[in-house]
């Protein structure tokens, strides 16, 4: 039983789970636009593992004590995981188009400067007041949707901006519970949404964002109507999950259950459509 608990903790806190969520969002984009590029999906998975663990490593002293203790206790296993993720990222990257690799440069720089200082008074982009939530939303939208569309040379679709807006709003909405969870640990100067507006108002913004995703979905003429109904179900479930988030929720509520939403979304597509 202890082995299962440790393995599950490593899966979640080693950022394999969040990487799987990013992978599934990418695969959702593939299904919606009839794209086939497994190397790109693999790159999103491996690079997410690598970048999230990289960020945690350089923020170790600023993390809450439980997370920092866990990272130090699993240092050797994390080194192996990150080594494998690096090899997977490089292998996938070598199989992408040169133009795709160039498009990845801004995302690489955003990850690098998320923790590294670019001004003497600011220790990283994460510490720029109010920027964290939007930076995460833009990065995930870029990697899981815009990059696949760019790679497949799908840039003139009539509903491109609607789909991009949907993905941005969805990621923003499910990221807000993480800011709520971290509100008791974040420095006051970060000016995160819960710090500025409070927990209740932050939840309202997340719910409104998810409702807007549903409204925008009515503008897209899906060839398969089941896309719309699955999307509607997922937005409803996401609203419920966001509504139940809070400061006192267990660490697995956001780290596992909220992150599991894109995974469930993709599985529903596979089961009911593909």
C-alpha positions, 0 to 999 in steps of 0.5 A, a space after each residue: 500500500 505504501 508503494 502505491 501511495 508513493 508511486 501515486 505521489 510521484 506521478 502527481 508531484 513529479 508533474 507527470 499528471 499535469 504533463 498528461 493533461 497538456 498532452 490530452 489538450 493537444 490531442 483534443 486539438 488534433 481530433 477537432 481539426 483532424 491533425 496527426 502529429 504524434 511527435 508534437 504531442 509527445 514533445 508537449 508531454 515531455 517538455 511539460 514534465 521538464 519545464 514544470 520540474 525546472 520551475 519547481 527546482 529554482 523555486 524550491 526555497 519559496 515552495 510550501 514546506 510539504 512540497 519542498 520536503 517531498 522534492 528533496 526526498 525524491 531528488 534521485 528519482 526526479 533526476 531520472 525522470 527529468 533525464 528521460 523527459 529531456 531525451 524525449 523532448 529532444 527526440 520529438 523536437 528533432 522530428 518537428 519542422 524547423 518553423 515549428 521549432 522557431 515558434 517554440 522559442 518564445 515559450 522556451 524564453 517564457 519558461 526560462 524567465 519565469 524564474 530567472 531574473 530579468 531586472 534587478 528588482 524582479 526575480 522572474 516573470 512569476 513575480 510580476 504583479 498579476 502576470 502569472 495567470 495570464 502567462 500560464 493561460 497564453 503558454 498552454 493555449 499556444 502549445 496545445 492549440 496554436 502550435 498544432 494548428 501552425 504545424 498543420 498549416 491551419 491558419 485560415 479557418 473561419 473560427 480560429 479566433 473563437 477556438 483560441 479564445 475558448 482554450 485561453 478561457 478554459 485554461 485560465 478558469 482551471 488555473 484560478 483554483 491553483 491561485 486560490 490554493 496558493 493564496 496563503 503561501 504567495 507573497 502579497 506583492 504577486 497580486 494574484 486574482 484571489 489576493 486582489 479580489 478574494 476567493 469568492 470573486 475569483 471563483 465567479 470569474 472562473 465560472 464566467 470564463 467557463 460559461 463563455 466557453 460554452 457560449 462560444 461553442 455554439 458558434 462552431 459548426 461541428 461536423 459531429 454534434 457529439 463534440 458540442 455535447 461533450 464540451 458542454 458536459 465538460 464545462 458544466 463539470 469544470 464549473 462544479 470543480 471550480 466552485 468547490 475549490 478553496 483554501 482548505 481543500 486537500 493538495 490532491 484536489 487541484 494537483 490531481 482532480 482539477 488537472 484531470 479535467 483535460 484527461 477526462 475530456 480527451 477520453 470522452 472524445 475517444 469513447 464517444 466519437 473516435 
